[in-house]
Amino acid sequence: MAFSRHLFLIFAFIFAADLSSAASLLPACGNQVYQTGENYQSYYQQSGRAGCMKDWAVLIYMAADNELTPYALWDLYEMESRLTGEANLGASTASVDVVVELDTFARTGVQRYHIFQGNETYDPHLRLEDFQKKSEKDIHSPLVKWFPETGEGSLRNQKKRFQEFLLWSQKKYPAKKYMVVIWGHGEGYIGQHSETPDLRELLPREKATSNLLNRDMVYLDLLDQMDPAKFVIAGKPFGGVAFDYSDKTYLDIPSIRKILADFNQHRGKDTQVEILAFDACLMQSLEVATELMDVASYLVGSEQIQNYLGLPYRKLLDSLQRSPESYTMAKQIPLMVGQAYADGGYQAVVDPKMARTFTVSTLILSEMRRHLLPAMLELSQALKAYLEEDFTHPMELSYILQESASFRGEGRDLGIFLGTILKLLYEEERQRGLSVAGEELRSKVQNTLQALQRSMASYAYGDAYVNPGTDENRSYLLGFFKGVTVWIPGNPDLFLAREKEMSTAALFTLKGSEPKWQDWLSGLLSPVE
């Protein structure tokens, strides 16, 4: 009996392995393209879509069950339209599939669309109020699946919903390469826990401002449209992405890692999501990236509050039609965002203020793992030694942290932080000469800067980060901007508010690493007994 059971398990394992690798053996899809008005089920069956492989599939998880609903409809309109001045090579084509799961604030169910470009020309004069009058009925692409938001057959567990969307898409639309886009509100890293009130940290969410690197306080008009009493998930600690304000749910970062790992396992051995993009605010951080470095090759996101218009999907989809390699595509995305915000760019026309403050970057996660993370652990050791060397060093470093800019949640651009330390060491050397610990720290900062540059495929940002005015110190620091943050709170109160939450992040728990990245932070910001 025991032998039979073991034999069964062996065959089950082999069968599962065969299933996971079967997709890689599928033939390339033919040239059959969906025609507007065609019966979708007939098209899908005749094309043999489940039994063939395309070059790319873009899976967009749109969490718009909040005040972002009109912006989701705006992005879908862009995907379906022909934009003047662009190549307009299509959305879903013979080589690419674009699949969207959409959940809006209306209780109209969760809907999955196979997105195709139509014949309508994009109207650049449309504004938010126009899309506030629209609904899912204005989406022209085929609705291929629907399920209720409440009652029998519903999926109110958002983690389960995201997981099922990915697995369903992989089965229905096999592809050689996948881009997964998580679209919605974002607040950066948060550990895995249930969506229950947690009073460890309740950062203000109404009428947010952005502390730019030039210390200007720029009011974000888009955020003023939000009614905090109506939309905020009460008691939720800062962090997470894809907020659903009807069901009071969101995606935490460890859950995203597990879901993507499961998706990769179903694709086949040693696979990763080629490009993972967060079309959301505040997600391009080392805490998020380190958590996800085993499940994706390239990570695209913003460290700043982003324009609700999102990524330039028409440019992005046109680029995919040319079937570039994963690295080329990932590298192009920040550059495409920059073009959309350039003078005359269609997103700059809608929101010229955001053209000054946007940030976006692409991280090469394998390079981050191989070079940047080891360099940061060595930097932590050097920082700790420097702080312990002289009683004035903690005061000096605390001062520059309090005076330097950070984004919401106390994320600081890593390049700017490293430049700040070099500036501090330069002043110390000029005034009294560098100590032994100071020399070592400077060396480790320079090594970390090199590793950071090596880990970045590309980055783009608005002119607020390169036109600081007459302040020499600001001009110096802006040359170090890279578009990815790390959590460095400016004072002990902010440190204590999130220490427990952040201690669960993979960056803080790297196996086999001694010292830990947070050692110098604890030494600097922990209250003295």
N, C-alpha and C positions, 0 to 999 in steps of 0.2 A: 504493500500500500504506500509506504514512504517513498519507494523507488518510483512508483507511478506518479506520485504527487510531484517529485522533483523533475521527472521527465516532462510533465505537463507545464511546469513553470519555465523550463528551458524552451519548449516550443512556443509558449506564450511570449517570452522575451524576444525570440527570433521573429515571431509574427509582428510584434510591435515595432521592431527595428525595420522590418521590411516595409511596414506602413509609413514610418517616418521618412524613409528614403525614397518612397515611391514617387513623390512629387518631382524629385530631381531627375527621374527617368522619363517624365512626360515629354511628348513631342512639342515643338513650337506651335503656337496657335496660327491659324490661317489669317487671311486678310478680310474676313467678314466683319463688317462694321454695322452697328445699330443705326437704323434710320428713324428720324423723328416720326412718331405716330405708329411705328411698327409694334406689333404685339411682342412684348418683352420676353415672355416665356417661350414663344416660338423662336425668337432670335437666340435666346440662351441655349436652347436644346439643339438647334441646328448648327450653332457654332461649336458645339462640343466643349464649351468653356471649362467645365470641371475636369476635363481630360486632357487639357493642353496647358502649356506654360507661356506666359508673357514675360517681357523683360522686367517690367516694374509693376507693382501694385502700391497705390497710395491709400492708406487706411486712415481716415480722419474721424476721430471720436469727438463730436461736437457737444460739449456740455453747456447748453444754452438755456437751461431751465432756471433763468434768472433775468436780469435786465439786459443781458447780451443777445437776446433773441433777434432783434432787428439787425445786429451786426453779423450774426450767423447767416441770416437771409441775404445780407449784402455780399458776404463772401461766396455764397452759393451762386448768386447772380453773376458775380465776377467769373466764377469757374465755367458757367454755362455760356457766357457772352463772348463776343468778339471785341477786343479792345483796340482802338485806333492806335497805330504805331507799333503794335506787337505782331508777332508771327501768326498767332492764332492757329496753332497746329492741332488743337483739340484738347479734350479732357481724357475720357476713356477712348482709346483707339485700338488698332490692331496690335500695338506693342505695349500699351499702358492701360491699367484699370484704375479708376478713382472711385472709391467706395466710401460713403459717409454714413455714420450713425448720428442722427439728429434728435435731440430732446429739447424742446422749447418750453417756455413758461406756460403756454396753454396746455390744458390737459387733453391733448390730441393724440397721445400715444408716442412711443419711441419708434422712429422710422429709419429705415435703411434705404439709401438711394445709390444707384449706379449712375455716376455723373457723366453726362455727355455734353459737348459743346453744341449749341444750337446756332441759329442764323441771326439772332438778335444782336445788335451792336450795343456795347456798353455805353450808358449815358453818364458822362462825367458830371452832369449837373445834379444828379440825384444826391440827396442828403439823408440824414438820419430820420427826419420826419416822414420821408417817403417810405422807408422800410418799416417804420412803426405801423404803417397801414397795411403791410403785406403779411402773408401767412404761408404755411406750407403749400397751399393751393397754387402759389405763384412759382413753385419749383417745377420745371419742365422735365427733368430727368425721371426715368422710371423709378417708382417706388417698388422695391423688390421684397421688402419684409416689413411687417408692422406687428407690434405687440403692445398691450395695454400698460399703463403706468400703475394702475391699481387693480385689485381683485385677482381673479384666477388668470394664470398665465403671465402675470406681470413680473418684472425683475426690478424690485426696488433696491436690491443690494447692488450698489454701483460697481463694486469690484467685480462681482459676478457678471454684471452686464458688459463691462469692458472686456473681460476675458472671453465671454461668449462671442462678442463682436469680432475679436481677432481670430478666434478659431473657426468661426463660421466663414469669415472672409477668406482665410487660407484654404479652406475646403472648396469654396465656390469659385475663387479667383486665384489659382496657383500662379506664382511668379518666381522668377529667379532672384529678384531683389525686392525688398519691402521698405517703404518709408511709412513710419507710424507717426501720426500727428495727434497730439493731445491738445485740444482747443478749449479755452475757457478761462476762468479766473485762476490766477496762481499766486502763491505766497512763499514758494521755496520749500526747503526741507521740513518734513514732519515725520516722526516715527510712526510705527504701526500701533494703532489703538482704536477703540470704538469711538463713534461720534457722540460722545457724551460731554456735558459741561465740564470744563477743566479751567480752573482759575489761576493756573500758574502764570499765564500771560494773556492779557487781553489788550492788544495794541489798538489804538483808535482806528476806526475804519471809515469814519465820515469825513468828507471833504479833505481827502489826503493831499499832501504836498510832496514834492520830490526834492530832496536835498541834492542838488547837482554838485559836480566836482568843483565848480567855480563859486560855490556857496550861495548861489542865487536860490531863492525859494520860488519855484514856478508853480502856479496853480494849474491843476489839470482839470480842464473844463469837463471832460468826459465823465469824470468820477462824480461830478455834481448832479448828474442825472439819476444817481442811485439814492433810493430812500432807505437809509440804514435800518430803520425800524421794520421795514417790510422784507428786506433781503438778507440781512446778516444771519449766519448760523450762530445762534446765541451760545456763548461760552466756548466756542471752538478756539483752541490755541492757534497761534499764528503758524501758518504753513499749509502745505497741501496744494492740490490743483483740481480743476474740474468740479467746482462747487455746484451742487444741485440744491437750490433754495426751497424747492417744494418738498423734497424728501429729506432735507438736512443731511446730505451725504457729500463725500468728496473722496478723492484718491490720495492715499498717503504714499510715500516714496518706496518703502519696502514692499508694499503690495504691488506697485507697478513693476518692480524688479521680478517678483515671483510670477506675475502674469506674463511678462515678456519671456521669462525663462521657459515657461510652459509652452508658449507660442513657438519658441525656437526649437524645443524638443519635438514638437509635432512636425516642424519643417524638415528636420533631419539632424544627423550628427554634426557637431561643431559648427552650428549656424548661429548667427547673430542678426538682429534687426540691423539692416545696413545703415539707415538713418532714423534716429528718433528726434523729433522736433516738438518742442513745447511752444505752441502758439498761445502764450500766456505770459503774465508778468512774473518777474523775479525768480525765474526757474534756473537760470544759468549760473549755478554755484558749484563749488567743489564738493560740497556735501551731497548734492543731488547727483553729480557726475560720478563720484566714487561709488555711490550706491548702485549705479546702473552700468558700471564699466564692464561687467561680465555679460551683459545682454544686448549691447548695441555697439556698433563700430564708431559712429559719429553722433555727437549730441549738439543740437542746434537750439538756441534759446536766447533770452534777454535777461540781463541782470537788473533791469530798470522797469518802471511802470511803462507798459506799452500802449500804443494806440489800439483801440478796440477794433480797428479795421483789419488787424491781423497781418499775416504774411501776404506777399504779392502773388496770389495763386495763379493768375494768368501767366506771369513771367515764369513761375516755377514749373507749371505744367508744360509750357512750351519747351522749356529746357529738357524736361524728361522725355519728350517725344524724340529728341535727338539721341536718346538712349546712352547717356554718358555713364562712365564708371561711377561707383559710389563716391569715391573721394572727390572727383570733379564736381559732382552734383552737390555734395555737402559743402564744398568750398564756395560754390557759386551763390548759395542762398543768402548769406549776409551781403554780398555784393548786389544781389537783386533787390534786397530791402533798401540798400543805399540808393539805388537807381530810382526806386519808387518814391523816395523822399527828396530826390534832387530837384533843383529848380525845374518846374514844369511837370514833374512826376505826378502821376494821378493821385497818389496818397498825400503828397505835399499840398495839392490843390484843396483837398478836403480838410486837412488839419495842418496848417503851416507851423503851428507851435510845436507839434510833435516832431517835425522835421529837425528841430534843434536838439531834442532830448532823447531820441531813440538810441537803443544799443542792441546789437545782435552779434553773436559769434558762433563759430563751430569748433568744438573740441574734438581732437583725435584721441579717443579714449585709450587706445593701446599705448600711445606715446605718453599720455598722462600717467598711466600705471607704471610704465617702464622708467620714466625719467622724472616727472614732476613730483609724484608722491614721495619717492625716496629723497629728493632734494628738499622737500618741505619738512620731512622728519629731521634731517640734518640741520635745517634752519631753526627748527624748534629748539634743538639742543644748544645751538649757538645763541639764540635769544635768551634762553634760560641762564646760560653762563654769563651773558652780558648784564642781565638784570641783577644777578647776584654779586657781580664784581664791585659795584660802587652804589652807594645809597642814592646818588643823584639819578642814576639811570632809570629806575622805575618812574620817578617823577617826570622825567623828560619824555619818556615814551607814553605815559598816561596823558600828558598834556597834548601831545600831537594827535593822539587818538580822539580826544575830546574835541579838538579843533578841526580835524579833517572830516571830510564828507563821507556819509554812508547812505546806502539805500534802505528802504523800509525793511525792518527785520534785522538791522545792523549788519547787513552784508556789505563788505568793502571790496572794491575792485582790487584784485590781488596785485596787479602790476603797479597801481597807484600806491598800495601799501608798501611794496618793496622799494619804490622810489622814495617814499617818505623816510624810510629807514636810512637809505643812502644819503639823503639830505641831512638827516640828523648826524650821521657819522662824519659827513663832510665838515659840518660846523664844528664838531668836536675836534677833528684833526686840525682845523684851522686855528682854533683857540688854544688848545693845550696838547695836541698830539693824540694819536689813537693808542688806546691800550691794547694789550694782547687779545682780550676778548673782543674788542672792537674790530681789530684786524680780522679775526676769525669770522665775526659776524658779517663783515663786508664781503668776504670771500663766499660765504654761504648764500648771501643775498644775490650776488652776481650769478652764482650757479643756478639758483632758483629762477632767476629771470631768463636765463638761457633755456632751462627746461620748460618754462612756461611758453616761451616763444615756439619751441619745438612742438608743443602740444596743441597749438592753435593752428587750425587750417586757414581761418580767415576771421576777420571781424570788421564791423562797420559801426559808425556812431555819428550823431548829429554834431553841428558846429558849436553847440554849447560846451563841448568837451575840448575844443581846439581853439576857442576864441575867448579866453578868460579875461581879457582886458589888460591892465597895466601891471598887475601883480606878478612880480618875477617868480615868486615861489609857485604860484599856480601854473605859470607857463612851464616851469621845470617839470612839475608832476604830471601834467597832461601828456607828456611824451611817453609815459609809461602805461597808459591806458590799454587794457587788453580785452575787456568785455566779459570777465568771469569773476565772481565774487567768492569770498570766504568769510565765514562768520567771525567777526572780531568786534565785540561790543565795546562801546566807548567808556563805560564806567562799571563799577561793581554791581549796581542795581540791575542794569541790563544783562550782565553776565549771569547773575543768580536767577533772573526771570526765565531764562531758557537753558540753563546749564543741564538740567535733568533731561530735557527733550533732546538737546543736541548731542548728549553723551551716547545716544543710541546710534548716531550716524556712523556709517562705515569709515568715514575719514578719521573718526575718533577711536575706532576699534580695529585698526588694521592689524591683522595677525602677524605675530613675530616682530613687531616694530617696538623698539625701545630707544629713545623715549617716544612718547605719544605726542601728536601734534598739539594737543591742548595743554601740555605741561607748562609751557611758558605763559599761557593765558591764565591758568589757575594761579600761578605764582604772582602774576601782575594784578589780577582783579579779585581774587578771593579775599573776603574781609579778614583783617587781622584779628586773631582771638585776643 
